[in-house]
Amino acid sequence: MLKLWGRKNSSNVKKVMWTCAELGVPYERIDIGGPFGGLNTDEYKAMNPMQLIPVIDDDGYVLWESNAIIRYLSAKHPHDPFAPSDVKIRGHADRWMEFQSTTLGPALGPAFVQIVRFKPEDRDMKMIATNIEKVAGLWQHVDRQLGQTKWLAGDNFTMGDVPLGILIYTWDQLKLEDVGLAQHREKLPNLWRWYEQLQAMKNYRDIVMIGLT
Ligand SMILES: N[C@@H](CCC(=O)N[C@@H](CS)C(=O)NCC(=O)O)C(=O)O
């Protein structure tokens, strides 16, 4: 059976759990990272030298980087429309996955960590304000897409909705009011309609909507 290393409240581990649920792939998950620790053992470093979660082991095939894992599982267990067989639709799905990992995720990540895990006196408020403002602007691009299509890659829910689908929950739940930045969480109409579509999905409620760390 597929093995997945990572605590279940990590956004990147949620990506893999959600993908497995959509594709009907059974897995065994091992708690590691965060309060569980365990990322700096030689055994773990041999699997993932970055010492991060998630990692999968599929019958001896080891893979890290969450979006690569989504793509691997989607290719191994073809399931249209989640893993689109049409290359143009797949390209659109890939584009929004890249946008999460290269653009919106790196802007949200450092601010998220400080708002959720740092004491107020230890926070770098300038960085937080700059990054939150940037993220708010990036969501407008997503909103524009969703003004044209029901889901990010077109008419159907696909793997392209997974990475940003997790971050919209983070964005909704993040206590921006605690850092005086709540005005940046504008409930963009298309974006929030998409978020409601996601919340109507059982896998989303069970796997993604379980709180932030
Ligand atoms: N680009 C990597 C990022 C992985 C990453 O940053 N994982 C975080 C959790 S979301 C982590 O391992 N943090 C250390 C920890 O949880 O102890 C991916 O997408 O898999």
PDBQT file of the ligand as one rigid body, heavy atoms in Angstrom, charges set to zero:
ROOT
HETATM    1  N1  LIG A 301       7.687  22.481  -1.807  1.00  0.00    +0.000 N 
HETATM    2  C1  LIG A 301       7.454  21.497  -0.778  1.00  0.00    +0.000 C 
HETATM    3  C2  LIG A 301       7.248  22.217   0.528  1.00  0.00    +0.000 C 
HETATM    4  C3  LIG A 301       7.103  21.245   1.687  1.00  0.00    +0.000 C 
HETATM    5  C4  LIG A 301       6.944  21.976   3.019  1.00  0.00    +0.000 C 
HETATM    6  O1  LIG A 301       7.287  23.148   3.153  1.00  0.00    +0.000 OA
HETATM    7  N2  LIG A 301       6.385  21.253   3.993  1.00  0.00    +0.000 N 
HETATM    8  C5  LIG A 301       6.211  21.815   5.314  1.00  0.00    +0.000 C 
HETATM    9  C6  LIG A 301       4.797  21.521   5.840  1.00  0.00    +0.000 C 
HETATM   10  S1  LIG A 301       3.506  22.229   4.841  1.00  0.00    +0.000 SA
HETATM   11  C7  LIG A 301       7.166  21.144   6.284  1.00  0.00    +0.000 C 
HETATM   12  O2  LIG A 301       7.681  20.074   6.033  1.00  0.00    +0.000 OA
HETATM   13  N3  LIG A 301       7.405  21.802   7.433  1.00  0.00    +0.000 N 
HETATM   14  C8  LIG A 301       8.177  21.241   8.492  1.00  0.00    +0.000 C 
HETATM   15  C9  LIG A 301       7.319  20.535   9.501  1.00  0.00    +0.000 C 
HETATM   16  O3  LIG A 301       6.099  20.396   9.301  1.00  0.00    +0.000 OA
HETATM   17  O4  LIG A 301       7.873  20.092  10.517  1.00  0.00    +0.000 OA
HETATM   18  C10 LIG A 301       6.227  20.645  -1.163  1.00  0.00    +0.000 C 
HETATM   19  O5  LIG A 301       5.339  21.196  -1.825  1.00  0.00    +0.000 OA
HETATM   20  O6  LIG A 301       6.162  19.470  -0.826  1.00  0.00    +0.000 OA
ENDROOT
TORSDOF 0
